[in-house]
Amino acid sequence: MGSVSTRIIDTDRGWKKLVKQALGLGPRTAIAVGVQGEQAAVDHGGPTNVMVASVHEFGAGAIPERSFIRSTVDKQQGKYDIRIKNAVGGFFDGGGTLKGELMLIGEEARLDIINTIRDNIPPPLKDETIARKKGKDTALINTGQLLNAISYEICDPRTKRGI
């Protein structure tokens, strides 16, 4: 009986180039949305934007939880999943750039979070808080600094660095 040998040839027919063209994004690319980057550290005579966001997102002491990031993502996750699937499919069909599509999804998520805040997250503010805010009864909006601090970034979640 003779010996049998097998030879496997792996021919790249453009896959590596296509992946590289996907905008230089690595295999692990994420859309980070929230209070981050330079705006996170900004304070307006008090706590930084990220401190304000964290306290309200999770609650602390006498301040109740008013999740505006997690609740928005939870509510809109199906929509984001479809948008990402369509963006990747569209890219491989030759339409648009993947980074451009991810940026549009990031902006959509940012606006969704802002709209969640504008819709007045429960529980209602206490009377003394409304008085301090000169009659404004919408939670998380006073000066607009938190709304203006919400941003998105296309990044590698392992390094947290923008792409």
Summary of the structure (lengths in Angstrom):
residues: 163
radius of gyration: 22.4
end to end distance: 57.6
largest distance: 94.6
contacts: 389
relative contact order: 0.19
helix: 47%
strand: 12%
